[in-house]
Amino acid sequence: KGEADGARFVAEPKIDGLSVSLRYEKGEFVLGATRGDGKTGENVTANVRTIGDIPGQLTGDNVPDVFEVRGEVFMTHADFAELNAAREAEGKQTYVNPRNTAAGSLRQLDSTITAARKLHFFAYAWGEASALPADTQMGVIEAMGAWGFPVNPLTRVCGSVEEMLAAHKEIETARARLGYD
């Protein structure tokens, strides 16, 4: 009892940042876009290139000719506090929260502003792909990690309701210490 008829599920935390799609062709980063309204997003390629967590070239095995990585750009609590302290020292208005600050930073017209903002990224899904490197969601997430993307270490495969509830409880317990929303 409690088994999900052999089904397996991927449990992962929801990161409070800005969703982006990153297009790679022959392993090279060529386009970054926000989700926008779900159909049309903004081209943020120049700004995405300034985020150290996002590789310009994929490394490793089984990199498809075309692969769209989906993930979340976010700001850590520490980086947010540091940015606000600097703004306050300069007599500038401080920002309200890390999520809106990350979103505004990624949407800047001047990529040097984005580069100065210490943004981070977790890969968690994919869009268009000429081929998949694995036949399970977790397998593809692990491949993205091998290619150079940060993937959330709390992501795990669950095979029962009990395992899903335990994963949720672990994330809930760790939430205040994660350093990001």
N, C-alpha and C positions, 0 to 999 in steps of 0.2 A: 504494500500500500504506500502511496506517496510517489511512486515512480510515475513519470509522465509518458507512459506507453513507449518507452525507449527513446523518447524525444530528448534532445539536449538543448540547453538554452545558454546564451551568453549574458551574464550579468555584468553591468558596468555602471560607474557613477555618471551622472549627468553633470557636465561641466558648464558653469555659468559664464559664457563668453560670447564670442561671435563665430557662427558657423561659416566655414569657408570650404571651397572646392579648389583643389590644386591639380592641374593637368600636367602630366608628364608624357613626353613623346621620346621614345628610345632612351628612356631613363633621365631625360633632361627636363627640368622644370620650365614650362612655357607659358602658363597662365594661372593666375589666382583670381578667384571671384567670390564675392559674398553671395549668400543665398537670396538676398533681396526679398522680393515678394513671392518667392517660390518658383517663379518662371524666369524672371529677369533679375540678375544681380549686378553688382558693380565690379568693374575690373580694378583689382587692387594688386596687380602683379608687382609693380615697383615696390610697394610697401611690404608685400610678403617676402620679397628677396632680402629684406633687412632683418628678418626674424631668424635668429641663429638656430632654433630648433627645426627649421624646415630646410631639408637638403636641396641644393641646387641640382645635384646629380645623384641618382639612386645607385647604390652599390649592392652587390650580392647576386644571388641566383634568381632565376625565373622572373626577371623584370619584364613585363609585357611591353610591346611596342607602344601601346597607349594605355595609360592608367590614370584614373581620376581619384585622388585621395580626398576623402572628406574628413573634416575634423574641426576642432574648436581652438580658436585663438583666445587666450586669456591672460590676465595679469595676476601675479601672486599677491597675497596680502602684504608681504614685506616690500615688494617693488612699488606697490600702490602707496604705502605709507612713506616710502623714501621720496617718491615723486611729489606727494602732497607736502612733505616737509620742505623740499626745495622750493616749491611754489610759494609756500607761506613765507619762507625766508626772503623771497624776492618781492613780497607784497602782492602776489597774484592770488586770485580766487582758487581755492582748492576744489578738487573733484569729489563727486558724491560717492561713487562706488567703483570697484575694479571692472565690472562688466561693461558699464557705459564708457569708462575710460579706455578699455581695450578696443571697444567698437569704434570710438571716435579716433583713436590713434591709428587704427588700420585704415580708416577712411580719409585720412589727411591728404591734401593735395601735394604737400611737400614731404617726400619720403625721408628726409633727414629728421623730421619731427618723429616719424614712426620709429626710425632707427634708434632714437634716444629713449624710447619708452619701455624697454625690457619686456617685450611680449613673449609669450610661450605658446606651445601648441601640443595637442594630443590628437593623434590619428585614431579614428574609430570605425570608419566605414569607407565605402567606395561607390563611385558612380560608373561612368563609362569605362569599360576595360576591354581591350582586344583579346585578352585571355586572363584567367584567374590563376594565381599561383597555388591555390589549394581549393578543396571542395567543401570546406566549412567556413563559417564566419570567423571562428577563432583562428583557423589556419591562415586566413587572409590577414587578420590582424597581426599574427606572429610574423608573417612575411613582410608586412609594412615595417614592423620593428627591425627586422633584419636588414631592410633597405636603408635604414637610417632615421626613421621617424620615431619620436617618442610615442609610446602607447601607455595607457594608464595601467600601472601595476596592480590595481584592484580589479581589473577585468578578469573574469573567470568563467569556466564552463560549469553549468549545473545540470544535473540529471534528475532532480526531484524538486518538489515543492519545498521540502525541508532545506535542501541545499540553496535554493533561491532565497528563502527567508534568512538563512544564516549569512549569505553574502550581503543581503540588504542590511542586516544588523551590524555586520562588520563595518560597512561603509558608514552607517549612521553613527556608530561608536567612534570611528576615526575622523569623522567630518570636521570637527573643530580643530584638529591638529594637522589637517592636510596642507594648509598654507594657501589654499585657493577656494573659491566658491564653487 
